[in-house]
Amino acid sequence: MSTYKPSLERLSELIIQLKDGACRRMTKQLLNSGTDPTLIMEVCQRSLIDIGRKYETGEYFIAGLIMAGDIMKQIIDMVLPHVNTPIQPSGRGRVLIGTVAGDIHDLGKNMAGAMLTTYGYEVHDLGVDVRPESFMEEAKRFFPHIVGLSSLMTSGHVALTQTVRLLRQSLTADKRPVIFISGAMIIESVRKRSGADFVVNNVAETVFLCEKIMMETQTGLGQSASDQISRKKALDEALVAKKKKNNYGNSG
Ligand code: B12
């Protein structure tokens, strides 16, 4: 049994030390003490970034990444059933997700997919290492309102750009989905280069943005470029306001 008071900071330390049993116990204690499940997930995500840095500097090896991935998966499985969702009907909108070609990271994508499903979205997950053509074929069949592309490695940015281009070229304006991109190495300049509409950095942001898009535009399809730009500006402002309100890292 852990002798520590449950806290998100302590969970982060345990994750970074790769102590899986203690991580499970701490997560259980945090959930029992009423900590917001999305805060737990965000702390995990940030801790895994630290583990990635340790891998880069040679302090951890590939085994460390594998263990970290395993711990993250266990925590996600414990946390997801505790996510409180507003009561709303299914069929909020269709979301197509997948990890781009050459990349097998899937924890963030799975987490985002599970959250969106809980929130009533119809999520179609193409898995990992997905070719641009597969995204395009599925988009033509499924007609998603939103497409979410995951890419955790710098080497995936080419595939990301190719996928966005192909989706834009092969779908007519009225069936064009809003495209999100996400992952560890994704920043605004990558979004610009790829031609995607939004970068999402965590599940809370993903759900928030999907809700806004579905609410504000009915379907989010068939917008003119200027509509898209003004909508993006409004959403960006809303996200900044939401971030300011968030009080990370000091519950428990
Ligand atoms: C765990 C991990 C692994 C695990 C993955 C297990 C799995 N099933 O996914 C394993 C061990 C398999 C792995 C392998 C490799 N990895 Co790795 N890995 C990581 C690590 C530590 C954490 C990633 C993670 O799961 N984070 C937790 C999740 C929850 O966060 P997230 O992915 O950011 O997702 C959140 C948001 O971005 C968003 N989101 C993410 N995806 C999506 C998708 C959609 C649709 C939406 C809406 C939202 C969304 O929501 C999520 C939740 O908030 C990262 C470090 C880091 N900085 O992230 C390195 C990292 C990504 N890996 C890296 C590397 C180099 C590799 C390897 C090449 C190592 C090797 N030598 O073999 C291989 C790559 C294999 C391949 N071809 O893909 C590098 C990439 C560096 C770079 N510049 O490209 C990183 C950044 C580590 C580092 N700092 O060096 N890795």
Residues whose N, C-alpha, C, O or C-beta is under 5 A from the ligand:
A	BS01	B12	Q45 L48 I49 I51 G52 R53 Y55 E56 I62 L65 I66 A68 G69 I97 G98 G102 D103 I104 H105 D106 L107 G108 K109 M111 A112 G148 L149 S150 L152 M153 T154 S155 S182 G183 A184 V200 N201 N202 V203 T206
